[in-house]
Amino acid sequence: MQLQEAITLNSLDTRPTVAIGHVQLLVSDVSTATDFLIKLGLRYIHQSEDIAMLELRGGTHLILKQTKKYIMTAGTKAPFDLMVDNIVATRNACVSNRIYE
């Protein structure tokens, strides 16, 4: 028996048995980053002055931490990408929320 077969609880569930629980993103302004990501569709969990927690589909939490040490500048590629079901609807929502023109 392979490990994958041994740890799968439901043989009808074809999803992988492991997921990412938390991802950290260092930002210069927690409030601005939180607002932006909520407009994209992430779920608000918690926010304080220097940290925020948002939830993605599947339960992964994105932790936003304020920092002055390392800040990604405009145009820098993010360390991950986001997936959506309907790219056209997402783009339209971004335009209507003034995220993207």
Backbone hydrogen bonds in HBPLUS format (Angstrom, degrees):
<---DONOR---> <-ACCEPTOR-->    atom                        ^
c    i                          cat <-CA-CA->   ^        H-A-AA   ^      H-
h    n   atom  resd res      DA  || num        DHA   H-A  angle D-A-AA Bond
n    s   type  num  typ     dist DA aas  dist angle  dist       angle   num
A0006-ALA N   A0002-GLN O   3.02 MM   4  6.29 150.2  2.12 150.0 159.4     1
A0006-ALA N   A0003-LEU O   3.02 MM   3  4.98 116.3  2.44  95.2 111.5     2
A0007-ILE N   A0003-LEU O   3.06 MM   4  6.31 144.8  2.19 157.3 165.0     3
A0013-ASP N   A0010-ASN O   2.97 MM   3  5.37 152.7  2.04 113.4 121.8     4
A0061-HIS N   A0021-GLY O   2.80 MM  40  6.09 172.2  1.81 148.3 149.1     5
A0023-VAL N   A0061-HIS O   2.87 MM  38  6.32 151.1  1.95 161.2 168.6     6
A0063-ILE N   A0023-VAL O   2.71 MM  40  5.96 167.9  1.72 161.1 165.4     7
A0025-LEU N   A0063-ILE O   2.78 MM  38  6.11 159.2  1.82 169.5 170.2     8
A0065-LYS N   A0025-LEU O   3.07 MM  40  6.33 159.9  2.11 145.4 150.9     9
A0027-VAL N   A0065-LYS O   2.85 MM  38  5.97 163.6  1.88 150.3 154.2    10
A0067-THR N   A0027-VAL O   2.95 MM  40  6.03 147.4  2.06 158.8 164.3    11
A0033-ALA N   A0029-ASP O   3.05 MM   4  6.21 169.1  2.06 157.5 161.0    12
A0034-THR N   A0030-VAL O   2.82 MM   4  5.90 157.4  1.87 150.3 157.0    13
A0035-ASP N   A0031-SER O   2.98 MM   4  6.18 167.8  1.99 151.4 154.2    14
A0036-PHE N   A0032-THR O   3.03 MM   4  6.21 163.0  2.06 149.5 154.1    15
A0037-LEU N   A0033-ALA O   3.02 MM   4  6.20 165.8  2.04 151.2 154.5    16
A0038-ILE N   A0034-THR O   2.93 MM   4  6.09 152.2  2.01 154.0 161.7    17
A0039-LYS N   A0035-ASP O   3.07 MM   4  6.27 156.8  2.12 147.2 153.1    18
A0040-LEU N   A0036-PHE O   3.13 MM   4  6.49 135.6  2.34 137.5 149.8    19
A0042-LEU N   A0037-LEU O   3.07 MM   5  5.77 165.1  2.10 151.6 147.0    20
A0041-GLY N   A0038-ILE O   2.96 MM   3  5.08 140.8  2.12  99.4 111.3    21
A0043-ARG N   A0055-GLU O   2.92 MM  12  4.87 170.0  1.93 147.7 147.0    22
A0055-GLU N   A0043-ARG O   2.72 MM  12  4.87 155.0  1.78 138.1 147.0    23
A0045-ILE N   A0053-MET O   2.99 MM   8  5.40 139.7  2.15 161.2 156.4    24
A0046-HIS N   A0053-MET O   3.13 MM   7  5.10 157.0  2.19 139.9 142.0    25
A0053-MET N   A0046-HIS O   2.74 MM   7  5.10 160.4  1.78 146.6 148.1    26
A0048-SER N   A0051-ILE O   2.78 MM   3  5.42 161.6  1.81 172.3 176.5    27
A0066-GLN N   A0050-ASP O   2.95 MM  16  4.91 171.5  1.96 136.9 136.0    28
A0052-ALA N   A0064-LEU O   2.86 MM  12  5.00 143.1  2.00 140.5 148.2    29
A0064-LEU N   A0052-ALA O   2.84 MM  12  5.00 162.3  1.87 142.6 148.6    30
A0054-LEU N   A0062-LEU O   2.96 MM   8  5.14 161.8  1.99 143.9 149.8    31
A0062-LEU N   A0054-LEU O   2.74 MM   8  5.14 158.7  1.78 147.2 154.4    32
A0056-LEU N   A0060-THR O   2.80 MM   4  5.30 167.5  1.82 164.2 168.5    33
A0059-GLY N   A0056-LEU O   3.02 MM   3  5.69 152.0  2.10 140.1 141.7    34
A0076-THR N   A0073-THR O   2.98 MM   3  5.68 159.6  2.02 145.9 147.1    35
A0090-THR N   A0086-ASN O   2.98 MM   4  6.17 155.2  2.04 149.3 157.1    36
A0091-ARG N   A0087-ILE O   2.89 MM   4  6.03 156.3  1.94 142.8 149.0    37
A0092-ASN N   A0088-VAL O   2.94 MM   4  6.18 162.9  1.97 150.5 155.2    38
A0093-ALA N   A0089-ALA O   2.91 MM   4  6.11 153.7  1.98 144.8 152.0    39
A0094-CYS N   A0090-THR O   2.91 MM   4  6.16 150.5  2.00 145.5 153.9    40
A0095-VAL N   A0091-ARG O   2.92 MM   4  6.24 153.5  2.00 151.8 158.8    41
A0096-SER N   A0092-ASN O   2.94 MM   4  6.19 164.9  1.96 150.5 154.4    42
A0097-ASN N   A0093-ALA O   2.91 MM   4  6.01 140.2  2.07 141.4 152.1    43
A0099-ILE N   A0094-CYS O   2.75 MM   5  4.89 159.0  1.79 158.5 156.7    44
A0100-TYR N   A0094-CYS O   3.31 MM   6  5.36 155.4  2.38 110.7 111.4    45
A0098-ARG N   A0095-VAL O   3.05 MM   3  4.97 158.6  2.10 104.6 109.5    46
